[in-house]
């Protein structure tokens, strides 16, 4: 019998950055049952080990192997917060909180070889309904209202732009009314009426023009709507009246006038529950705190109004809190210029912004149901703060947090990389309810129960009846993996499938000798993924740079920045930020001038001097050297320009998009969906290539730049079977 000691796990070779699917250790018992782990490691997705169980019958797996762990890529609470829904690339699982049981309600019929980020769900506060976008094209889909109990779905809007962070809906606090965006207008509906098929026709449920940013709930009975300069207050009971007679009675009661026009597609706002104050965020840069004068059409009283300015970090996103006294707090997620990890900062707003809290490596806060507490997770800890005093109330450490959701004002479900815990703040105790991942699984030789180690010798026992895991003592003896039981042998071998590093095989040792794979797809020969290299062109504007770096870090995609001299001179901090985050940088000459379509002579000396000047300015700014890749501004070149650059020691990089880059379409205001579709079709036709995205614009008519949808472009390419590689690999 072949035996492998557990310490040999450490000898397993580490997969390269874009290795696909790898089978880990396996353990076979006397009943022909096998446990094994599987890891996916690719751009755009989280990497984790999943533990599977399979019963071998007649030399092969009896049905699809069962997944025993459930990684919490997304968490939601359903059915009056009695059910915790856990979603990941393999499907949807539900943990019944009262019964302490777990079951899979939807599972993938095979290993997902290309996996995208999960679409977010917007769940009603009572957990009876949810909204989601189901993808139907490269960048858009249909927005549905779903009744959780029956799983029946109802169309709210079609052709909705895909978004991996949020969807264009807002729920009333008592779940009775849903607001949603459709074709640049805001509508409302009553979910119960929709499911009973008694809701009024949609044309009578229109609130007004704008986007979901145009509306916010102050309370479950009061809605605030902004149109242009005017702020309206709408009683929830009057929504149907406004929908029917808006042409006669208007859009609600006008209670104030903004000092500047509200752009529903770039601006957002938040209002307190007493409808006495409002925070306006314009273009994610200008933050204004204003008070209503007398609930009339007078201009709002501006208490604080300043743009974001920080010489140490750029701004990723922002969020507004209101404490129990209806006073505002502003949270910033910042990306430091020095290359360190993002951080969260909370400010108290009055006539000035005062820092009250700073947390390193922290993302968006999660508010408790009553808003009295905020949870932040950072590195291997999650913290809870009082939103009035900003004193730390509790802390839970031990593993990196992936997701979290409040089930009450004193209980949080914390989804970590290893376990999912129910954390009771009153007792400050955390109970493990599920395993997120496992380093390996093994059979307890004493009672044939399923055990797992999540790392650092943290052992858990699986409850087959309930589908859950509980902490257990360490085994009495060293863990030994058994790969043969006399009837079968399981082993890892090579495969012709380019998506897999290896394959797991079952060899029959008795009767008719035969070897079969655990998964047929793991040995199905397929074409190697087409390679694409992502290029970010920094001309003379840094508007999109922070979001670009944030997305690149999130999806772990290699990239080359091409930096123009004008960008270096205007944005030295941002130039250093690119370098400090470890990205490869190439040259885009010292000026943004078109080198072909001009009135002056472009000779070899001009190209040499232009490249040398850019080298010197980049070195003076960053202390680093540019790589020897370059391209002319706007990719405008001829053979002479290319040869001049070659003579200077540079390799010229040309876009695969030719006349369809987002830079060349500045004046046409081309929609991002069309650009993404064009990019994907061109790359598919060419078998891969270079994908250019411009970091900001200082000219042109573009109102919706491609850099705002970089995540959609990345996911569309991953979904199309492309593999992101560095410039040298391409």
Secondary structure, 3 states (H helix, E strand, C coil): CCEEEHHHHHHCCCCCCCCCEEEEEEEECCCCEEEEEEEECCCCCCCCEEEEEEEEECCEECCCCEECCCCCCEEEEECCCCEEEEEECCEEEEEECCCCEEEEEEECCCCCCCCCCCCCCEECCCCCEEEEEEECCCCEEEEEEEECCCCCEEEEEEEEECCCCCCCEEECCCCCCEEEEECCEEEEECHHHHHCCCCCCHHHCEEEECCHHHEEECCCCEEEEEECCEEEEEEHHHHHHHHHHHHHHCCCEEEEECCCCCCCCCCEEEECCCCCEEEEEECCCEEEEEECCCCCCCECEEEEEEECCCCCEEEEEEEEEECCCCCEEEEEEEEECCCCCCEEEEEEECCCEEEEEEEECECCCEECCCCCEEEEEECCEEEEEECCCCCEEEEEECCCEEEEEEEECCEEEEEECCEEEEEECCCCEEEEEEECCCCEEEECCCCCCEEEECCCCCEEEEECCCCEEEECCCCCCCCEEECECCCEEEEEECCCCCCECCEEEEEECCCCCEEEECCHHHHCCCCCCEEEEEEEEECCCCCCHHHHHHHHHHHCCCEEEEECHHHHHHCHHHHHHHHHCCCEEEECCCCCCCCCCCCCCCCHHHHHHHHHHHHHHHHHHHCCCCCCEECCHHHCCCHHHHHHHHHCCCEECCCCCHHHCCCCCHHHCCCHHHHHHHHHHHHHHHCEEEEEEECCCCCCCCCCCHHHHHHHHHHHHHHCCEEECCCCCC
